[in-house]
Amino acid sequence: MSQTSFSIEAFLRSRIGLLMLGLLAIGGIFLIVEHLPHVAYGLPYVLLLLCPLIHLFMHRGHGVGHRDDHLHSGEDKNGHP
């Protein structure tokens, strides 16, 4: 039982590998060109759906525990010296 080593680089440099890469590139370009209008049509809705998520990440709990002013003024979190 002999073992043959398979090299991806060797396959991609072969005629069949180059043909496969060319067909995948053409198919990818065709897919992007044909579906771009559909994606562009839905983009405003995606942005509207992302607004609540962005809101949650931007507020991070409305600043609770994120301000360090009390450390610089010598006061603790409750405003006591």
Residue pairs with C-beta under 8 A, 6 or more apart in sequence:
11 17
12 18
12 21
60 66
65 77
70 76
70 77
70 79
74 81
75 81
